[in-house]
C-alpha cells in the first residue's frame, strides 16, 4: 500500500487510529509506504527515507535511508527535530 500524506488535516487521535490500521496491515504481511511530512509518524516508522535538503530544486537528494533513530544529527532539517520525538512518538 502506498499513501501520500495520509494524516494531513487529521486530529492526533485520528492519526493513532490510522497507525493502528497500518499495524493490522503490517501484521498480515503487507508493506505500507507513506510519503509524509508528519514528524511524529516519521519517528514511529520502521524505515525512513529523508529527502532534501529543501524543497523544489533544492530537494531530491537522499539525506538518510534507514531506521529513524539512526538519523545523523547533521543530515538535514529533519534531523534537527526528529530525535526529540522518539520518546513522544505514536506506536507503530
Phi and psi restraints in degrees (range 20) as a CNS / XPLOR table:
assign (resid 1 and name C) (resid 2 and name N)
       (resid 2 and name CA) (resid 2 and name C) 1.0 -119.8 20.0 2
assign (resid 2 and name N) (resid 2 and name CA)
       (resid 2 and name C) (resid 3 and name N) 1.0 126.8 20.0 2
assign (resid 2 and name C) (resid 3 and name N)
       (resid 3 and name CA) (resid 3 and name C) 1.0 -128.1 20.0 2
assign (resid 3 and name N) (resid 3 and name CA)
       (resid 3 and name C) (resid 4 and name N) 1.0 138.9 20.0 2
assign (resid 3 and name C) (resid 4 and name N)
       (resid 4 and name CA) (resid 4 and name C) 1.0 -107.8 20.0 2
assign (resid 4 and name N) (resid 4 and name CA)
       (resid 4 and name C) (resid 5 and name N) 1.0 114.8 20.0 2
assign (resid 4 and name C) (resid 5 and name N)
       (resid 5 and name CA) (resid 5 and name C) 1.0 52.1 20.0 2
assign (resid 5 and name N) (resid 5 and name CA)
       (resid 5 and name C) (resid 6 and name N) 1.0 53.4 20.0 2
assign (resid 5 and name C) (resid 6 and name N)
       (resid 6 and name CA) (resid 6 and name C) 1.0 -68.1 20.0 2
assign (resid 6 and name N) (resid 6 and name CA)
       (resid 6 and name C) (resid 7 and name N) 1.0 -18.6 20.0 2
assign (resid 6 and name C) (resid 7 and name N)
       (resid 7 and name CA) (resid 7 and name C) 1.0 -102.7 20.0 2
assign (resid 7 and name N) (resid 7 and name CA)
       (resid 7 and name C) (resid 8 and name N) 1.0 4.1 20.0 2
assign (resid 7 and name C) (resid 8 and name N)
       (resid 8 and name CA) (resid 8 and name C) 1.0 -57.3 20.0 2
assign (resid 8 and name N) (resid 8 and name CA)
       (resid 8 and name C) (resid 9 and name N) 1.0 123.4 20.0 2
assign (resid 8 and name C) (resid 9 and name N)
       (resid 9 and name CA) (resid 9 and name C) 1.0 83.9 20.0 2
assign (resid 9 and name N) (resid 9 and name CA)
       (resid 9 and name C) (resid 10 and name N) 1.0 -2.5 20.0 2
assign (resid 9 and name C) (resid 10 and name N)
       (resid 10 and name CA) (resid 10 and name C) 1.0 -84.6 20.0 2
assign (resid 10 and name N) (resid 10 and name CA)
       (resid 10 and name C) (resid 11 and name N) 1.0 146.9 20.0 2
assign (resid 10 and name C) (resid 11 and name N)
       (resid 11 and name CA) (resid 11 and name C) 1.0 -68.9 20.0 2
assign (resid 11 and name N) (resid 11 and name CA)
       (resid 11 and name C) (resid 12 and name N) 1.0 146.8 20.0 2
assign (resid 11 and name C) (resid 12 and name N)
       (resid 12 and name CA) (resid 12 and name C) 1.0 -52.1 20.0 2
assign (resid 12 and name N) (resid 12 and name CA)
       (resid 12 and name C) (resid 13 and name N) 1.0 -34.9 20.0 2
assign (resid 12 and name C) (resid 13 and name N)
       (resid 13 and name CA) (resid 13 and name C) 1.0 -65.5 20.0 2
assign (resid 13 and name N) (resid 13 and name CA)
       (resid 13 and name C) (resid 14 and name N) 1.0 -35.4 20.0 2
assign (resid 13 and name C) (resid 14 and name N)
       (resid 14 and name CA) (resid 14 and name C) 1.0 -72.0 20.0 2
assign (resid 14 and name N) (resid 14 and name CA)
       (resid 14 and name C) (resid 15 and name N) 1.0 -31.0 20.0 2
assign (resid 14 and name C) (resid 15 and name N)
       (resid 15 and name CA) (resid 15 and name C) 1.0 -62.0 20.0 2
assign (resid 15 and name N) (resid 15 and name CA)
       (resid 15 and name C) (resid 16 and name N) 1.0 -41.2 20.0 2
assign (resid 15 and name C) (resid 16 and name N)
       (resid 16 and name CA) (resid 16 and name C) 1.0 -63.2 20.0 2
assign (resid 16 and name N) (resid 16 and name CA)
       (resid 16 and name C) (resid 17 and name N) 1.0 -38.4 20.0 2
assign (resid 16 and name C) (resid 17 and name N)
       (resid 17 and name CA) (resid 17 and name C) 1.0 -61.4 20.0 2
assign (resid 17 and name N) (resid 17 and name CA)
       (resid 17 and name C) (resid 18 and name N) 1.0 -42.2 20.0 2
assign (resid 17 and name C) (resid 18 and name N)
       (resid 18 and name CA) (resid 18 and name C) 1.0 -65.5 20.0 2
assign (resid 18 and name N) (resid 18 and name CA)
       (resid 18 and name C) (resid 19 and name N) 1.0 -42.0 20.0 2
assign (resid 18 and name C) (resid 19 and name N)
       (resid 19 and name CA) (resid 19 and name C) 1.0 -62.1 20.0 2
assign (resid 19 and name N) (resid 19 and name CA)
       (resid 19 and name C) (resid 20 and name N) 1.0 -40.0 20.0 2
assign (resid 19 and name C) (resid 20 and name N)
       (resid 20 and name CA) (resid 20 and name C) 1.0 -61.5 20.0 2
assign (resid 20 and name N) (resid 20 and name CA)
       (resid 20 and name C) (resid 21 and name N) 1.0 -38.5 20.0 2
assign (resid 20 and name C) (resid 21 and name N)
       (resid 21 and name CA) (resid 21 and name C) 1.0 -66.2 20.0 2
assign (resid 21 and name N) (resid 21 and name CA)
       (resid 21 and name C) (resid 22 and name N) 1.0 -38.6 20.0 2
assign (resid 21 and name C) (resid 22 and name N)
       (resid 22 and name CA) (resid 22 and name C) 1.0 -61.9 20.0 2
assign (resid 22 and name N) (resid 22 and name CA)
       (resid 22 and name C) (resid 23 and name N) 1.0 -39.5 20.0 2
assign (resid 22 and name C) (resid 23 and name N)
       (resid 23 and name CA) (resid 23 and name C) 1.0 -60.4 20.0 2
assign (resid 23 and name N) (resid 23 and name CA)
       (resid 23 and name C) (resid 24 and name N) 1.0 -39.0 20.0 2
assign (resid 23 and name C) (resid 24 and name N)
       (resid 24 and name CA) (resid 24 and name C) 1.0 -63.7 20.0 2
assign (resid 24 and name N) (resid 24 and name CA)
       (resid 24 and name C) (resid 25 and name N) 1.0 -44.5 20.0 2
assign (resid 24 and name C) (resid 25 and name N)
       (resid 25 and name CA) (resid 25 and name C) 1.0 -62.4 20.0 2
assign (resid 25 and name N) (resid 25 and name CA)
       (resid 25 and name C) (resid 26 and name N) 1.0 -44.0 20.0 2
assign (resid 25 and name C) (resid 26 and name N)
       (resid 26 and name CA) (resid 26 and name C) 1.0 -64.7 20.0 2
assign (resid 26 and name N) (resid 26 and name CA)
       (resid 26 and name C) (resid 27 and name N) 1.0 -41.4 20.0 2
assign (resid 26 and name C) (resid 27 and name N)
       (resid 27 and name CA) (resid 27 and name C) 1.0 -63.7 20.0 2
assign (resid 27 and name N) (resid 27 and name CA)
       (resid 27 and name C) (resid 28 and name N) 1.0 -26.4 20.0 2
assign (resid 27 and name C) (resid 28 and name N)
       (resid 28 and name CA) (resid 28 and name C) 1.0 -85.4 20.0 2
assign (resid 28 and name N) (resid 28 and name CA)
       (resid 28 and name C) (resid 29 and name N) 1.0 4.7 20.0 2
assign (resid 28 and name C) (resid 29 and name N)
       (resid 29 and name CA) (resid 29 and name C) 1.0 92.3 20.0 2
assign (resid 29 and name N) (resid 29 and name CA)
       (resid 29 and name C) (resid 30 and name N) 1.0 9.3 20.0 2
assign (resid 29 and name C) (resid 30 and name N)
       (resid 30 and name CA) (resid 30 and name C) 1.0 -85.1 20.0 2
assign (resid 30 and name N) (resid 30 and name CA)
       (resid 30 and name C) (resid 31 and name N) 1.0 163.6 20.0 2
assign (resid 30 and name C) (resid 31 and name N)
       (resid 31 and name CA) (resid 31 and name C) 1.0 -108.0 20.0 2
assign (resid 31 and name N) (resid 31 and name CA)
       (resid 31 and name C) (resid 32 and name N) 1.0 134.9 20.0 2
assign (resid 31 and name C) (resid 32 and name N)
       (resid 32 and name CA) (resid 32 and name C) 1.0 -119.6 20.0 2
assign (resid 32 and name N) (resid 32 and name CA)
       (resid 32 and name C) (resid 33 and name N) 1.0 122.2 20.0 2
assign (resid 32 and name C) (resid 33 and name N)
       (resid 33 and name CA) (resid 33 and name C) 1.0 -118.6 20.0 2
assign (resid 33 and name N) (resid 33 and name CA)
       (resid 33 and name C) (resid 34 and name N) 1.0 127.2 20.0 2
assign (resid 33 and name C) (resid 34 and name N)
       (resid 34 and name CA) (resid 34 and name C) 1.0 -120.8 20.0 2
assign (resid 34 and name N) (resid 34 and name CA)
       (resid 34 and name C) (resid 35 and name N) 1.0 136.5 20.0 2
assign (resid 34 and name C) (resid 35 and name N)
       (resid 35 and name CA) (resid 35 and name C) 1.0 -99.2 20.0 2
assign (resid 35 and name N) (resid 35 and name CA)
       (resid 35 and name C) (resid 36 and name N) 1.0 111.3 20.0 2
assign (resid 35 and name C) (resid 36 and name N)
       (resid 36 and name CA) (resid 36 and name C) 1.0 -147.6 20.0 2
assign (resid 36 and name N) (resid 36 and name CA)
       (resid 36 and name C) (resid 37 and name N) 1.0 146.9 20.0 2
assign (resid 36 and name C) (resid 37 and name N)
       (resid 37 and name CA) (resid 37 and name C) 1.0 -107.2 20.0 2
assign (resid 37 and name N) (resid 37 and name CA)
       (resid 37 and name C) (resid 38 and name N) 1.0 -8.2 20.0 2
assign (resid 37 and name C) (resid 38 and name N)
       (resid 38 and name CA) (resid 38 and name C) 1.0 -70.7 20.0 2
assign (resid 38 and name N) (resid 38 and name CA)
       (resid 38 and name C) (resid 39 and name N) 1.0 115.6 20.0 2
assign (resid 38 and name C) (resid 39 and name N)
       (resid 39 and name CA) (resid 39 and name C) 1.0 -70.8 20.0 2
assign (resid 39 and name N) (resid 39 and name CA)
       (resid 39 and name C) (resid 40 and name N) 1.0 -28.6 20.0 2
assign (resid 39 and name C) (resid 40 and name N)
       (resid 40 and name CA) (resid 40 and name C) 1.0 -64.5 20.0 2
assign (resid 40 and name N) (resid 40 and name CA)
       (resid 40 and name C) (resid 41 and name N) 1.0 -40.5 20.0 2
assign (resid 40 and name C) (resid 41 and name N)
       (resid 41 and name CA) (resid 41 and name C) 1.0 -68.5 20.0 2
assign (resid 41 and name N) (resid 41 and name CA)
       (resid 41 and name C) (resid 42 and name N) 1.0 -40.1 20.0 2
assign (resid 41 and name C) (resid 42 and name N)
       (resid 42 and name CA) (resid 42 and name C) 1.0 -62.2 20.0 2
assign (resid 42 and name N) (resid 42 and name CA)
       (resid 42 and name C) (resid 43 and name N) 1.0 -39.9 20.0 2
assign (resid 42 and name C) (resid 43 and name N)
       (resid 43 and name CA) (resid 43 and name C) 1.0 -66.0 20.0 2
assign (resid 43 and name N) (resid 43 and name CA)
       (resid 43 and name C) (resid 44 and name N) 1.0 -26.2 20.0 2
assign (resid 43 and name C) (resid 44 and name N)
       (resid 44 and name CA) (resid 44 and name C) 1.0 -88.6 20.0 2
assign (resid 44 and name N) (resid 44 and name CA)
       (resid 44 and name C) (resid 45 and name N) 1.0 -6.3 20.0 2
assign (resid 44 and name C) (resid 45 and name N)
       (resid 45 and name CA) (resid 45 and name C) 1.0 -71.1 20.0 2
assign (resid 45 and name N) (resid 45 and name CA)
       (resid 45 and name C) (resid 46 and name N) 1.0 156.6 20.0 2
assign (resid 45 and name C) (resid 46 and name N)
       (resid 46 and name CA) (resid 46 and name C) 1.0 -79.0 20.0 2
assign (resid 46 and name N) (resid 46 and name CA)
       (resid 46 and name C) (resid 47 and name N) 1.0 -32.1 20.0 2
assign (resid 46 and name C) (resid 47 and name N)
       (resid 47 and name CA) (resid 47 and name C) 1.0 -143.9 20.0 2
assign (resid 47 and name N) (resid 47 and name CA)
       (resid 47 and name C) (resid 48 and name N) 1.0 138.6 20.0 2
assign (resid 47 and name C) (resid 48 and name N)
       (resid 48 and name CA) (resid 48 and name C) 1.0 -129.3 20.0 2
assign (resid 48 and name N) (resid 48 and name CA)
       (resid 48 and name C) (resid 49 and name N) 1.0 131.8 20.0 2
assign (resid 48 and name C) (resid 49 and name N)
       (resid 49 and name CA) (resid 49 and name C) 1.0 -115.7 20.0 2
assign (resid 49 and name N) (resid 49 and name CA)
       (resid 49 and name C) (resid 50 and name N) 1.0 109.6 20.0 2
assign (resid 49 and name C) (resid 50 and name N)
       (resid 50 and name CA) (resid 50 and name C) 1.0 -99.2 20.0 2
assign (resid 50 and name N) (resid 50 and name CA)
       (resid 50 and name C) (resid 51 and name N) 1.0 121.2 20.0 2
assign (resid 50 and name C) (resid 51 and name N)
       (resid 51 and name CA) (resid 51 and name C) 1.0 -106.1 20.0 2
assign (resid 51 and name N) (resid 51 and name CA)
       (resid 51 and name C) (resid 52 and name N) 1.0 150.6 20.0 2
assign (resid 51 and name C) (resid 52 and name N)
       (resid 52 and name CA) (resid 52 and name C) 1.0 172.2 20.0 2
assign (resid 52 and name N) (resid 52 and name CA)
       (resid 52 and name C) (resid 53 and name N) 1.0 -148.9 20.0 2
assign (resid 52 and name C) (resid 53 and name N)
       (resid 53 and name CA) (resid 53 and name C) 1.0 -83.0 20.0 2
assign (resid 53 and name N) (resid 53 and name CA)
       (resid 53 and name C) (resid 54 and name N) 1.0 -9.7 20.0 2
assign (resid 53 and name C) (resid 54 and name N)
       (resid 54 and name CA) (resid 54 and name C) 1.0 -131.9 20.0 2
assign (resid 54 and name N) (resid 54 and name CA)
       (resid 54 and name C) (resid 55 and name N) 1.0 -154.2 20.0 2
assign (resid 54 and name C) (resid 55 and name N)
       (resid 55 and name CA) (resid 55 and name C) 1.0 -110.6 20.0 2
assign (resid 55 and name N) (resid 55 and name CA)
       (resid 55 and name C) (resid 56 and name N) 1.0 169.7 20.0 2
assign (resid 55 and name C) (resid 56 and name N)
       (resid 56 and name CA) (resid 56 and name C) 1.0 58.6 20.0 2
assign (resid 56 and name N) (resid 56 and name CA)
       (resid 56 and name C) (resid 57 and name N) 1.0 -131.0 20.0 2
assign (resid 56 and name C) (resid 57 and name N)
       (resid 57 and name CA) (resid 57 and name C) 1.0 -66.3 20.0 2
assign (resid 57 and name N) (resid 57 and name CA)
       (resid 57 and name C) (resid 58 and name N) 1.0 -19.1 20.0 2
assign (resid 57 and name C) (resid 58 and name N)
       (resid 58 and name CA) (resid 58 and name C) 1.0 -86.2 20.0 2
assign (resid 58 and name N) (resid 58 and name CA)
       (resid 58 and name C) (resid 59 and name N) 1.0 1.8 20.0 2
assign (resid 58 and name C) (resid 59 and name N)
       (resid 59 and name CA) (resid 59 and name C) 1.0 -112.1 20.0 2
assign (resid 59 and name N) (resid 59 and name CA)
       (resid 59 and name C) (resid 60 and name N) 1.0 -166.2 20.0 2
assign (resid 59 and name C) (resid 60 and name N)
       (resid 60 and name CA) (resid 60 and name C) 1.0 95.0 20.0 2
assign (resid 60 and name N) (resid 60 and name CA)
       (resid 60 and name C) (resid 61 and name N) 1.0 -1.8 20.0 2
assign (resid 60 and name C) (resid 61 and name N)
       (resid 61 and name CA) (resid 61 and name C) 1.0 -100.3 20.0 2
assign (resid 61 and name N) (resid 61 and name CA)
       (resid 61 and name C) (resid 62 and name N) 1.0 136.2 20.0 2
assign (resid 61 and name C) (resid 62 and name N)
       (resid 62 and name CA) (resid 62 and name C) 1.0 -76.0 20.0 2
assign (resid 62 and name N) (resid 62 and name CA)
       (resid 62 and name C) (resid 63 and name N) 1.0 114.5 20.0 2
assign (resid 62 and name C) (resid 63 and name N)
       (resid 63 and name CA) (resid 63 and name C) 1.0 -90.7 20.0 2
assign (resid 63 and name N) (resid 63 and name CA)
       (resid 63 and name C) (resid 64 and name N) 1.0 -28.9 20.0 2
assign (resid 63 and name C) (resid 64 and name N)
       (resid 64 and name CA) (resid 64 and name C) 1.0 -155.7 20.0 2
assign (resid 64 and name N) (resid 64 and name CA)
       (resid 64 and name C) (resid 65 and name N) 1.0 141.3 20.0 2
assign (resid 64 and name C) (resid 65 and name N)
       (resid 65 and name CA) (resid 65 and name C) 1.0 -143.0 20.0 2
assign (resid 65 and name N) (resid 65 and name CA)
       (resid 65 and name C) (resid 66 and name N) 1.0 105.5 20.0 2
assign (resid 65 and name C) (resid 66 and name N)
       (resid 66 and name CA) (resid 66 and name C) 1.0 160.7 20.0 2
assign (resid 66 and name N) (resid 66 and name CA)
       (resid 66 and name C) (resid 67 and name N) 1.0 -163.5 20.0 2
assign (resid 66 and name C) (resid 67 and name N)
       (resid 67 and name CA) (resid 67 and name C) 1.0 -65.2 20.0 2
assign (resid 67 and name N) (resid 67 and name CA)
       (resid 67 and name C) (resid 68 and name N) 1.0 141.0 20.0 2
assign (resid 67 and name C) (resid 68 and name N)
       (resid 68 and name CA) (resid 68 and name C) 1.0 -57.6 20.0 2
assign (resid 68 and name N) (resid 68 and name CA)
       (resid 68 and name C) (resid 69 and name N) 1.0 -35.1 20.0 2
assign (resid 68 and name C) (resid 69 and name N)
       (resid 69 and name CA) (resid 69 and name C) 1.0 -74.8 20.0 2
assign (resid 69 and name N) (resid 69 and name CA)
       (resid 69 and name C) (resid 70 and name N) 1.0 -5.3 20.0 2
assign (resid 69 and name C) (resid 70 and name N)
       (resid 70 and name CA) (resid 70 and name C) 1.0 -101.0 20.0 2
assign (resid 70 and name N) (resid 70 and name CA)
       (resid 70 and name C) (resid 71 and name N) 1.0 7.4 20.0 2
assign (resid 70 and name C) (resid 71 and name N)
       (resid 71 and name CA) (resid 71 and name C) 1.0 -62.6 20.0 2
assign (resid 71 and name N) (resid 71 and name CA)
       (resid 71 and name C) (resid 72 and name N) 1.0 123.3 20.0 2
assign (resid 71 and name C) (resid 72 and name N)
       (resid 72 and name CA) (resid 72 and name C) 1.0 -67.5 20.0 2
assign (resid 72 and name N) (resid 72 and name CA)
       (resid 72 and name C) (resid 73 and name N) 1.0 136.3 20.0 2
assign (resid 72 and name C) (resid 73 and name N)
       (resid 73 and name CA) (resid 73 and name C) 1.0 -58.8 20.0 2
assign (resid 73 and name N) (resid 73 and name CA)
       (resid 73 and name C) (resid 74 and name N) 1.0 -24.8 20.0 2
assign (resid 73 and name C) (resid 74 and name N)
       (resid 74 and name CA) (resid 74 and name C) 1.0 -102.2 20.0 2
assign (resid 74 and name N) (resid 74 and name CA)
       (resid 74 and name C) (resid 75 and name N) 1.0 14.6 20.0 2
assign (resid 74 and name C) (resid 75 and name N)
       (resid 75 and name CA) (resid 75 and name C) 1.0 -81.6 20.0 2
assign (resid 75 and name N) (resid 75 and name CA)
       (resid 75 and name C) (resid 76 and name N) 1.0 -14.7 20.0 2
assign (resid 75 and name C) (resid 76 and name N)
       (resid 76 and name CA) (resid 76 and name C) 1.0 152.1 20.0 2
assign (resid 76 and name N) (resid 76 and name CA)
       (resid 76 and name C) (resid 77 and name N) 1.0 -174.5 20.0 2
assign (resid 76 and name C) (resid 77 and name N)
       (resid 77 and name CA) (resid 77 and name C) 1.0 -58.5 20.0 2
assign (resid 77 and name N) (resid 77 and name CA)
       (resid 77 and name C) (resid 78 and name N) 1.0 -37.2 20.0 2
assign (resid 77 and name C) (resid 78 and name N)
       (resid 78 and name CA) (resid 78 and name C) 1.0 -60.9 20.0 2
assign (resid 78 and name N) (resid 78 and name CA)
       (resid 78 and name C) (resid 79 and name N) 1.0 -38.2 20.0 2
assign (resid 78 and name C) (resid 79 and name N)
       (resid 79 and name CA) (resid 79 and name C) 1.0 -63.7 20.0 2
assign (resid 79 and name N) (resid 79 and name CA)
       (resid 79 and name C) (resid 80 and name N) 1.0 -24.6 20.0 2
assign (resid 79 and name C) (resid 80 and name N)
       (resid 80 and name CA) (resid 80 and name C) 1.0 -69.6 20.0 2
assign (resid 80 and name N) (resid 80 and name CA)
       (resid 80 and name C) (resid 81 and name N) 1.0 -33.3 20.0 2
assign (resid 80 and name C) (resid 81 and name N)
       (resid 81 and name CA) (resid 81 and name C) 1.0 -106.9 20.0 2
assign (resid 81 and name N) (resid 81 and name CA)
       (resid 81 and name C) (resid 82 and name N) 1.0 -28.9 20.0 2
assign (resid 81 and name C) (resid 82 and name N)
       (resid 82 and name CA) (resid 82 and name C) 1.0 -65.3 20.0 2
assign (resid 82 and name N) (resid 82 and name CA)
       (resid 82 and name C) (resid 83 and name N) 1.0 -41.9 20.0 2
assign (resid 82 and name C) (resid 83 and name N)
       (resid 83 and name CA) (resid 83 and name C) 1.0 -56.1 20.0 2
assign (resid 83 and name N) (resid 83 and name CA)
       (resid 83 and name C) (resid 84 and name N) 1.0 -37.4 20.0 2
assign (resid 83 and name C) (resid 84 and name N)
       (resid 84 and name CA) (resid 84 and name C) 1.0 -69.9 20.0 2
assign (resid 84 and name N) (resid 84 and name CA)
       (resid 84 and name C) (resid 85 and name N) 1.0 -15.0 20.0 2
assign (resid 84 and name C) (resid 85 and name N)
       (resid 85 and name CA) (resid 85 and name C) 1.0 -90.3 20.0 2
assign (resid 85 and name N) (resid 85 and name CA)
       (resid 85 and name C) (resid 86 and name N) 1.0 -14.9 20.0 2
assign (resid 85 and name C) (resid 86 and name N)
       (resid 86 and name CA) (resid 86 and name C) 1.0 -57.6 20.0 2
assign (resid 86 and name N) (resid 86 and name CA)
       (resid 86 and name C) (resid 87 and name N) 1.0 -39.6 20.0 2
assign (resid 86 and name C) (resid 87 and name N)
       (resid 87 and name CA) (resid 87 and name C) 1.0 -76.3 20.0 2
assign (resid 87 and name N) (resid 87 and name CA)
       (resid 87 and name C) (resid 88 and name N) 1.0 -20.0 20.0 2
assign (resid 87 and name C) (resid 88 and name N)
       (resid 88 and name CA) (resid 88 and name C) 1.0 -101.3 20.0 2
assign (resid 88 and name N) (resid 88 and name CA)
       (resid 88 and name C) (resid 89 and name N) 1.0 -6.9 20.0 2
assign (resid 88 and name C) (resid 89 and name N)
       (resid 89 and name CA) (resid 89 and name C) 1.0 -63.7 20.0 2
assign (resid 89 and name N) (resid 89 and name CA)
       (resid 89 and name C) (resid 90 and name N) 1.0 151.7 20.0 2
assign (resid 89 and name C) (resid 90 and name N)
       (resid 90 and name CA) (resid 90 and name C) 1.0 -70.5 20.0 2
assign (resid 90 and name N) (resid 90 and name CA)
       (resid 90 and name C) (resid 91 and name N) 1.0 156.7 20.0 2
assign (resid 90 and name C) (resid 91 and name N)
       (resid 91 and name CA) (resid 91 and name C) 1.0 -73.4 20.0 2
assign (resid 91 and name N) (resid 91 and name CA)
       (resid 91 and name C) (resid 92 and name N) 1.0 147.1 20.0 2
